[in-house]
Amino acid sequence: MSGYVPVKVSVAGEEVTIRSEQPAEHSRAVAQHVDESIRRIQEQSPMVDSGKAAILAALQIADELFRTRNDAERGTERLEQAMDEMRRMLPPAKRAVGR
């Protein structure tokens, strides 16, 4: 799909139209995640105004993103180490088969 797809979503009671290159279902899921994060904060701290709840939700979502990236980087490093180990083992295995 090319071009930007406009999608109407509701976040924290506010209707907004967002444009994204992603499918509409993706945009709705993202908006729902943000909405749920804001609502969770408002339920836990009813005295927090909606602007601060949105900021706190953004910080929590950014934390999720950073943790996920960090986990992915560590997984990539472990995979690269395993591949290096396999490469070191491969030449001796090839020599043993040739005998």
C-alpha positions in Angstrom: 0.0 0.0 0.0 1.4 3.4 -0.9 0.4 6.9 0.3 -1.0 8.0 3.6 -4.2 6.5 4.8 -6.4 8.8 7.0 -8.0 7.1 10.0 -10.4 8.5 12.6 -9.5 7.4 16.1 -10.5 8.3 19.6 -7.8 8.8 22.3 -8.7 9.9 25.8 -12.1 11.0 24.6 -10.7 13.1 21.7 -11.6 12.3 18.1 -8.6 12.8 15.8 -7.8 11.9 12.3 -4.3 10.5 11.8 -2.5 9.8 8.5 -0.2 6.9 8.2 1.4 4.7 5.6 0.4 1.7 7.8 -2.9 -0.1 7.3 -5.9 1.5 9.1 -6.0 -1.5 11.5 -2.5 -0.8 12.6 -3.3 2.9 13.3 -6.4 1.9 15.3 -4.4 -0.6 17.4 -1.8 2.1 18.1 -4.4 4.6 19.1 -6.1 2.0 21.3 -2.8 1.2 23.1 -2.3 4.9 23.8 -5.9 5.3 25.0 -5.7 2.3 27.3 -2.4 3.6 28.7 -3.9 7.0 29.5 -7.0 5.5 31.0 -5.0 3.1 33.2 -3.1 6.1 34.6 -6.3 8.0 35.1 -7.8 5.1 37.0 -4.7 4.7 39.2 -4.5 8.4 39.9 -7.9 10.1 39.4 -6.5 13.5 40.4 -4.1 13.6 37.4 -5.4 15.9 34.7 -5.6 14.5 31.1 -2.6 16.4 29.9 -0.3 14.9 32.6 -1.9 11.5 32.1 -1.0 11.7 28.4 2.6 12.7 29.3 2.9 9.8 31.7 1.4 7.4 29.2 3.9 8.6 26.6 6.8 8.0 29.0 5.5 4.5 29.8 5.1 3.7 26.1 8.6 5.1 25.4 10.0 2.9 28.2 8.3 -0.1 26.6 9.9 0.8 23.3 13.4 1.2 24.8 13.2 -2.1 26.7 12.0 -3.9 23.6 14.9 -2.4 21.5 17.4 -3.4 24.2 16.0 -6.9 24.4 16.2 -7.2 20.6 19.8 -5.9 20.6 20.8 -8.5 23.2 19.0 -11.2 21.2 20.9 -10.2 18.1 24.2 -10.2 19.9 23.5 -13.7 21.3 22.6 -14.9 17.8 25.8 -13.5 16.3 27.8 -15.2 19.1 26.2 -18.5 18.3 26.8 -18.1 14.6 30.5 -17.2 15.3 30.8 -20.4 17.4 29.2 -22.5 14.6 31.6 -21.0 12.0 34.5 -21.9 14.2 33.2 -25.5 14.5 32.4 -25.8 10.8 35.9 -26.0 9.3 37.1 -28.9 11.7 33.9 -30.7 10.9 34.4 -30.4 7.2 38.0 -31.8 7.5 36.8 -34.8 9.5 34.2 -35.7 6.8 36.9 -35.6 4.1 39.0 -38.3 5.7 
